[in-house]
């Protein structure tokens, strides 16, 4: 059969707004700014001296690329801080957020960049551009970066110098607001007074009023002695009376929510007993 001269071949391009893309990638021009909408930047942070830069490009008039840029300074106490950016008119091509100053490490700085309508107290979020952690050497971008939860990113490894209690009191450390801790190690010194009595060391965690675990050392310590204690998962119990060294295990994967309390003490402590040199290491997630 002869081919008809009326046949015209056409190549149909996919609709960019509905075409399939790899997981986590988006077409940048699905967001068009006409004046009603703004970009909202919200951060949660525990690092000092951090300032974020948010920048990108908008396709304005035909053939005209309009850049935009703004700064955002997070709080250092893990509370939410928000900055609103007025956008130039046009289709969003790309955006990036990175640490312009400071040296945040993994798990310390989390940022959400969203599109919202309204700049006052009454507003509505319409979409998420960027959501994830930012470090001193890694940025988040749109398009390209997947949307992250703060609990799925690498936690911050924090070593803390604890508070020395008064004589006769026990060690007490509290998980701050806005985080979760996984307890890795807990260390302290226990100096007993000269009043004759044996003390039985123990550790306990509550959340905030229910007991999560109690670990008791199998040995006692006598009066007028100084022992350095280490508690950690998988440690075999050890009690060296010559060197004054003692270690004992705690449960694995002890994850403590905000307001949980870690106690270290001993049954039978007296008013002359003193705890000191408190330090511990935790993995810290921003819990927002």
Buried (B, 14 or more C-beta within 10 A) or exposed (E): EEEEEEEEEEEEEEEEEEEEEEEEEBBBBEBEBEEEBBBBBBBBBBBEEBEBBBBBBBBBEEEEEBEBEBBBBBEBEBEBBEBBBEBBEBBBBBBBBBBBEBEBBBBBBBBBBBBBEBEEEEBEEEEEBBBBBBBBEEBBBBBBBEEBEBEEBEBBBBEBEBEBBEBEBBBBBBBEEBBBBBBBBBBBBBBBBEEEEEBBBBBBBBBEEEEBBEBEBEBBBEBEBEBBBBBBBEEEEEBEEEEBEBBBBBEEEBBBEBEBBBBBBBEBBBEBBBBEBBEBBBBBBBBB
